Amino acid sequence: MNNIVSAISWLFPGQILKRVFVREIKGKDNFPKRNFILAANHLSHLDWLIDGAVLTPRRATFIAQIDKMKGIKGLMRDLVYLYVGSIPVNRNDRDSKRKALLAAIDMVKKGYCLAMYPEGSRSRDGRLHEFKPGVGKIYLETGAPVVPVANIGTYGLMPPGGKLKKEKKVIIKIGKPMEFPQELAAAAGLDKNSDEYRRLCTVIAKKTEDAVRKLLQEEGIINPGQG
């Protein structure tokens, strides 16, 4: 979303989404004044809509899958992605994943916020799953702080394969921005295809996952789908 699209989206559908579905947004003051990487758990298609509404009116983009939904649903998805300027990725294609990662790095370097779901797909059981190392690579390539975010309640409203319910029960909990100076220093000069570089990406992903898990636990949530 560029400045104009983000400003429009703040009003519509942003305000509607927040009023209809969101009970509370906690920690919004934790968002840095600069651009950042929003890293959240992923329970539902509602996540990126609501997280996007929370990000407005900032310039922001998403890494968004294109390997699901065909026909009319796929066309509608593509139109929405085009409008908001999402970064498409086919999760079944290695080259597509590589290009999406490079595009995400480029957008963050241009000053955009990036919303991503490091689990790689929606949780089918409502639980938090292992974060993949892409979030670590984007951090090491851009230095943009990582903001952990816990989505609570979206699974109950629209789980994978389920139908949408209209109920104001979603809580978005935003953690403090995270930076990883030791990993950043250790990565300097490393071959980006080396095992050590990949290990550093994994370390950052694990620390980010732990931060999201802590946010959930602070709300008394063991299984995010229960919220």
Protein Blocks (a to p, Z undefined) as FASTA:
>chain_A
ZZklmmmmmmpmklmmmmmmmmbdghklmpcfbdcddddddfbfklmmmmmmmmpccdcd
ddddfkgcehjllmmmmmmmmmnopacddfkbmklmmmmmmmmmmmmmnopacdddfkop
acfklpacdddfklmmmmmmnopacdddddehjlmmogghiacddddfbccddddddddf
klmmmmgopafkbmklmmmmmmmmmmmmmmmmmmmmmnopablmlZZ
